[in-house]
Amino acid sequence: MDVKATTSQVRISATKARQVLALIRGKDVSEALLVLKYTPNKGARYTEKVLKSAVANAEHNHGLDIDKLVVKEAMADQGSYLKRFRPVSMGRAHAFRHPTCHISVVVGEK
């Protein structure tokens, strides 16, 4: 049985989140958590929280054994942009777009 956890509107670009997700895809949950703990990226902190949530969902809601869980899918989809404007010379304004993403992690038994 597969169990999913997601987070939305994370303030990091999807490309940067995908770099971290590639490190844990297909690994045991305990190994994936260890990799994320020692990865010095901002995306690793968000991914670690989502992975812990998926493991908690699997244990509490479905009664699965944590030691047998594997990361089956890990993906980051692009979210909306936070749009901000900054004043510049001659009365103009430049737009700044802050990207967001949605991180999803699916765990299941071996």
C-alpha positions in Angstrom: 0.0 0.0 0.0 1.3 3.4 -0.9 1.0 6.4 1.4 1.4 10.0 0.2 2.3 13.3 1.9 2.4 16.7 0.3 3.3 20.2 1.1 2.2 23.3 -0.9 3.6 26.7 -1.6 7.2 26.0 -0.4 9.4 29.1 -0.9 12.0 27.3 -3.1 12.2 26.8 -6.8 11.1 23.4 -8.1 14.5 22.8 -9.8 16.3 23.2 -6.5 13.9 20.9 -4.8 14.2 18.2 -7.5 18.0 18.1 -6.9 17.4 16.9 -3.4 14.5 14.6 -4.3 16.8 12.7 -6.7 19.0 11.8 -3.7 16.3 9.9 -1.9 14.2 8.3 -4.6 14.1 4.5 -4.3 15.9 4.3 -0.9 14.8 3.0 2.4 13.2 5.5 4.7 15.9 5.3 7.4 18.6 5.8 4.7 16.7 8.7 3.1 16.3 10.5 6.4 20.0 10.1 7.1 20.9 11.5 3.6 18.5 14.5 4.1 19.9 15.2 7.6 23.4 15.8 6.2 22.5 17.5 3.0 23.2 21.2 3.4 20.4 22.5 1.1 17.3 24.5 2.0 15.2 21.9 0.0 16.5 19.1 2.2 14.8 20.6 5.3 11.4 20.8 3.5 11.8 17.3 2.0 12.7 15.9 5.4 9.5 17.3 6.9 7.4 15.8 4.1 9.1 12.4 4.4 8.5 12.3 8.1 4.9 13.2 7.6 4.5 10.4 5.0 6.1 7.9 7.4 3.8 9.0 10.2 0.7 8.7 7.9 1.8 5.1 7.0 2.3 4.1 10.6 -0.7 5.8 12.2 -3.3 5.6 9.5 -2.5 2.3 7.8 -0.5 0.4 10.4 2.5 -0.2 8.2 5.9 -1.2 9.6 8.4 1.7 9.4 11.4 -0.6 8.9 9.9 -2.0 5.6 9.1 1.4 4.0 10.7 2.6 0.8 10.5 6.0 -0.9 8.6 5.0 -4.1 8.0 8.5 -5.6 9.4 11.9 -4.8 8.4 14.9 -7.0 8.3 18.6 -7.0 5.8 20.5 -9.1 6.0 24.2 -9.8 3.6 26.4 -7.8 2.6 30.0 -8.2 4.9 32.9 -8.0 5.0 35.5 -5.2 5.0 38.7 -7.1 6.7 41.8 -5.6 7.7 45.1 -7.0 10.7 47.2 -6.2 11.1 50.9 -7.1 13.9 51.9 -9.4 15.1 55.1 -11.0 12.9 57.5 -13.0 9.7 56.5 -11.2 9.7 53.0 -12.6 9.2 49.7 -10.9 10.7 46.3 -11.6 8.9 43.1 -10.9 10.5 40.3 -8.8 9.1 36.8 -8.9 9.7 34.5 -6.0 9.1 30.9 -7.1 7.2 28.3 -5.0 6.8 24.6 -5.4 4.7 21.7 -4.2 6.6 18.7 -2.8 5.1 15.2 -2.8 6.6 12.0 -1.3 5.0 8.5 -1.7 6.2 5.7 0.5 5.3 2.0 0.4 6.4 -1.3 1.6 9.1 -3.3 -0.2 
